[in-house]
């Protein structure tokens, strides 16, 4: 099972929307994955991220400072 982490603050609308979008893609495509949102700033900085939202898949930073495209998300979740 893949573990997807969305890094972002509690009050970041883009981060919350991204987490929801990833959840929908996982559900609709039946990917063996789960998504969680990481809001602790120390944990976020541990990935070397200085701007959010950011996406980590199986502990590999995939992008930060932007919301990835749906195509990118599918590629990372396969």
C-alpha positions as semicolon CSV with decimal commas, in nm:
position;residue;x (nm);y (nm);z (nm)
1;X;0,000;0,000;0,000
2;X;0,127;0,344;-0,093
3;X;0,122;0,613;0,171
4;X;0,057;0,964;0,041
5;X;0,119;1,261;0,266
6;X;-0,010;1,609;0,194
7;X;0,204;1,857;0,382
8;X;0,031;2,178;0,481
9;X;-0,109;2,390;0,759
10;X;-0,449;2,340;0,921
11;X;-0,592;2,656;0,766
12;X;-0,453;2,603;0,414
13;X;-0,753;2,564;0,183
14;X;-0,534;2,449;-0,107
15;X;-0,380;2,177;0,111
16;X;-0,718;2,052;0,228
17;X;-0,856;2,055;-0,126
18;X;-0,552;1,862;-0,248
19;X;-0,595;1,596;0,020
20;X;-0,962;1,560;-0,077
21;X;-0,871;1,539;-0,447
22;X;-0,618;1,264;-0,380
23;X;-0,871;1,074;-0,167
24;X;-1,123;1,091;-0,451
25;X;-0,868;0,965;-0,704
26;X;-0,770;0,677;-0,476
27;X;-1,134;0,579;-0,425
28;X;-1,246;0,614;-0,787
29;X;-0,943;0,432;-0,930
30;X;-0,922;0,163;-0,661
31;X;-0,555;0,235;-0,593
32;X;-0,401;0,053;-0,299
33;X;-0,310;0,374;-0,118
34;X;-0,408;0,595;0,169
35;X;-0,367;0,968;0,219
36;X;-0,303;1,171;0,530
37;X;-0,245;1,538;0,596
38;X;0,065;1,641;0,789
39;X;0,029;1,979;0,962
40;X;0,314;1,981;1,214
41;X;0,561;2,245;1,093
42;X;0,862;2,053;1,229
43;X;0,755;1,741;1,036
44;X;0,699;1,948;0,721
45;X;1,042;2,111;0,749
46;X;1,193;1,764;0,790
47;X;1,115;1,709;0,421
48;X;1,298;2,030;0,328
49;X;0,972;2,192;0,222
50;X;0,950;2,569;0,249
51;X;0,616;2,618;0,072
52;X;0,294;2,420;0,076
53;X;0,106;2,228;-0,040
54;X;0,354;1,948;-0,085
55;X;0,305;1,583;-0,173
56;X;0,514;1,294;-0,042
57;X;0,457;0,940;-0,173
58;X;0,622;0,656;0,019
59;X;0,858;0,909;0,181
60;X;0,966;1,056;-0,156
61;X;0,894;1,425;-0,204
62;X;0,710;1,458;-0,535
63;X;0,627;1,830;-0,545
64;X;0,591;2,138;-0,328
65;X;0,455;2,489;-0,356
66;X;0,185;2,384;-0,602
67;X;-0,101;2,143;-0,655
68;X;-0,001;1,865;-0,895
69;X;-0,209;1,778;-1,197
70;X;-0,446;1,483;-1,194
71;X;-0,215;1,306;-1,443
72;X;0,081;1,346;-1,208
73;X;-0,123;1,210;-0,918
74;X;-0,228;0,903;-1,117
75;X;0,134;0,841;-1,221
76;X;0,249;0,856;-0,859
77;X;-0,029;0,630;-0,733
78;X;0,008;0,348;-0,987
